[in-house]
Amino acid sequence: MSADEFIVIGKLTSAYGIKGWLKAFSYTEPTDNLFSYSPWWVGFSTDQVQSMDVTSHQKQGKLFHVHLKQCSDRNQAEALKGAFIYAKAQDLAALPEGDFYWRDLEGLNIQTPSGQLLGKVAYLIETGSNDVLVIKPTPSSIDSRERMIPYLPEQFDLQVDLELAMITVDWDPEF
């Protein structure tokens, strides 16, 4: 991973008021962790981001009202509508042993304890009670089925090996 790799941590959704404030949606958990990263890197893609400093913020329902030092009026705020908020990957907090960021699990192969390859993690979804691995088949998979496997390490997921890019799951291939 490159030190300059950016991770999306939120999105600027719209202008708020006339003094350059914006509404921001956080992708972090808990949502106020969005403000643990400074500066924010803001842009519509990772190719063209600019460093921006949050001078003030307040929670408003599921969104935040934020003021950026580099944004002083509504026109500047409108120009940022829809821009992503990025953090540098190197700035992500270290996780305890056995915990993983979703981005670490995406792309890993999924196999049963007997070595049957079920596919590759395409993405994860949050259901409220637990996260779910969405598994897409690969040319080497045992079949061409898409699977959804709950990410419950104590129950189904026996081992995550990032070096081998493999998750071993206690899952019946017939499901």
C-alpha positions as CSV (number, residue, x, y, z in Angstrom):
1,M,0.0,0.0,0.0
2,S,1.3,3.4,-0.9
3,A,1.5,6.0,1.8
4,D,-0.5,8.3,-0.4
5,E,-3.4,5.9,-0.8
6,F,-6.6,7.7,0.1
7,I,-9.6,6.2,1.9
8,V,-13.1,7.7,1.6
9,I,-14.4,8.6,5.1
10,G,-17.3,10.8,4.2
11,K,-19.0,13.0,1.6
12,L,-20.0,16.7,1.4
13,T,-23.7,16.6,0.4
14,S,-24.8,20.2,0.1
15,A,-24.2,23.8,1.0
16,Y,-25.7,25.1,4.3
17,G,-26.4,28.8,4.7
18,I,-24.5,31.6,3.1
19,K,-21.2,31.7,5.0
20,G,-19.5,28.7,3.4
21,W,-20.9,25.9,5.7
22,L,-21.6,22.5,4.2
23,K,-23.5,19.4,5.2
24,A,-21.3,16.3,5.5
25,F,-22.2,12.6,5.8
26,S,-19.8,10.4,7.7
27,Y,-18.8,6.9,6.7
28,T,-16.9,6.3,9.9
29,E,-18.0,4.4,12.9
30,P,-18.8,6.1,15.2
31,T,-19.8,8.9,12.9
32,D,-17.9,11.6,14.8
33,N,-14.7,9.8,14.1
34,L,-14.8,11.8,10.9
35,F,-13.2,14.7,12.8
36,S,-10.3,12.5,14.1
37,Y,-8.6,13.1,10.7
38,S,-6.9,16.4,10.0
39,P,-6.5,17.7,7.5
40,W,-9.4,16.4,5.4
41,W,-8.5,15.7,1.8
42,V,-11.4,16.8,-0.3
43,G,-12.1,16.0,-4.0
44,F,-14.3,14.3,-6.5
45,S,-11.7,11.6,-7.0
46,T,-8.3,10.7,-5.5
47,D,-6.6,12.2,-8.6
48,Q,-7.5,15.8,-7.6
49,V,-7.8,16.2,-3.8
50,Q,-6.9,19.3,-1.8
51,S,-6.1,19.6,1.8
52,M,-8.8,21.3,3.8
53,D,-9.1,22.2,7.5
54,V,-12.3,22.0,9.5
55,T,-12.7,25.1,11.7
56,S,-16.0,24.2,13.2
57,H,-18.6,21.4,13.1
58,Q,-21.9,20.4,14.7
59,K,-24.1,17.3,14.6
60,Q,-27.5,17.7,13.0
61,G,-29.4,14.4,12.8
62,K,-27.5,11.9,10.7
63,L,-25.4,14.7,9.1
64,F,-22.9,17.2,10.3
65,H,-22.7,20.9,9.5
66,V,-19.1,21.8,8.9
67,H,-17.1,24.9,8.1
68,L,-13.9,24.6,6.2
69,K,-11.2,27.2,6.5
70,Q,-10.8,27.3,2.7
71,C,-14.6,27.9,2.1
72,S,-15.9,31.3,3.0
73,D,-19.2,31.7,1.0
74,R,-22.1,29.8,-0.4
75,N,-20.6,29.7,-3.9
76,Q,-17.5,28.0,-2.7
77,A,-19.6,25.6,-0.7
78,E,-21.8,24.8,-3.7
79,A,-18.7,23.9,-5.7
80,L,-17.9,21.2,-3.2
81,K,-21.3,19.6,-3.3
82,G,-20.9,15.8,-3.8
83,A,-17.1,15.9,-3.1
84,F,-15.7,13.0,-1.1
85,I,-13.8,13.4,2.2
86,Y,-10.6,11.3,2.2
87,A,-8.1,10.4,4.8
88,K,-4.7,9.0,4.1
89,A,-4.6,5.2,4.7
90,Q,-1.5,5.7,6.9
91,D,-3.6,7.8,9.2
92,L,-6.2,5.1,10.0
93,A,-6.1,3.9,13.6
94,A,-4.4,0.7,14.3
95,L,-6.9,-2.0,15.1
96,P,-6.7,-4.7,17.9
97,E,-5.4,-8.1,16.9
98,G,-8.2,-10.0,15.0
99,D,-10.0,-6.8,13.9
100,F,-10.0,-5.7,10.3
101,Y,-11.1,-2.7,8.2
102,W,-13.6,-3.7,5.4
103,R,-11.0,-2.7,2.8
104,D,-8.6,-5.3,4.2
105,L,-11.2,-8.1,3.7
106,E,-12.4,-7.0,0.2
107,G,-10.7,-9.1,-2.5
108,L,-9.7,-12.0,-0.2
109,N,-10.5,-15.6,-1.3
110,I,-13.0,-17.6,0.7
111,Q,-12.5,-21.3,1.3
112,T,-14.0,-24.0,3.5
113,P,-11.8,-25.9,6.1
114,S,-11.5,-28.7,3.5
115,G,-10.0,-26.2,1.0
116,Q,-13.1,-25.7,-1.3
117,L,-12.8,-22.3,-2.9
118,L,-16.2,-20.5,-2.7
119,G,-15.1,-17.3,-4.3
120,K,-13.7,-13.9,-3.5
121,V,-15.1,-11.1,-1.2
122,A,-16.5,-8.5,-3.5
123,Y,-17.7,-6.2,-0.8
124,L,-19.4,-6.1,2.6
125,I,-22.7,-4.8,3.8
126,E,-23.9,-3.7,7.2
127,T,-27.2,-5.3,8.3
128,G,-27.5,-3.8,11.8
129,S,-26.9,-7.1,13.6
130,N,-23.7,-8.0,11.8
131,D,-21.7,-7.4,8.7
132,V,-22.1,-9.7,5.7
133,L,-19.4,-10.8,3.2
134,V,-20.7,-10.8,-0.3
135,I,-18.8,-13.5,-2.2
136,K,-18.6,-13.5,-6.0
137,P,-17.4,-16.6,-7.8
138,T,-14.0,-16.8,-9.5
139,P,-12.8,-19.1,-12.3
140,S,-11.3,-21.4,-9.7
141,S,-14.5,-21.5,-7.5
142,I,-16.3,-24.8,-6.9
143,D,-19.4,-23.3,-8.7
144,S,-20.7,-20.0,-10.1
145,R,-22.9,-19.1,-7.2
146,E,-22.9,-15.7,-5.4
147,R,-23.0,-16.2,-1.6
148,M,-23.7,-14.0,1.4
149,I,-21.9,-15.1,4.5
150,P,-22.3,-13.4,7.9
151,Y,-19.1,-12.0,9.2
152,L,-19.2,-13.5,12.6
153,P,-15.6,-14.6,13.5
154,E,-16.6,-16.7,16.5
155,Q,-19.3,-18.5,14.6
156,F,-18.4,-18.9,10.9
157,D,-15.1,-17.3,10.1
158,L,-12.3,-19.5,11.4
159,Q,-9.3,-17.6,10.1
160,V,-8.3,-14.5,8.2
161,D,-4.9,-14.6,6.7
162,L,-4.0,-11.4,5.0
163,E,-0.6,-12.7,3.8
164,L,-2.3,-15.6,1.9
165,A,-5.3,-13.3,1.0
166,M,-7.6,-16.0,2.4
167,I,-10.5,-16.3,4.8
168,T,-11.4,-19.8,5.9
169,V,-15.1,-20.1,6.8
170,D,-17.1,-22.9,8.4
171,W,-19.8,-22.7,5.8
172,D,-21.7,-25.4,3.9
173,P,-21.1,-24.9,0.2
174,E,-24.7,-25.9,-0.5
175,F,-26.0,-22.7,1.2
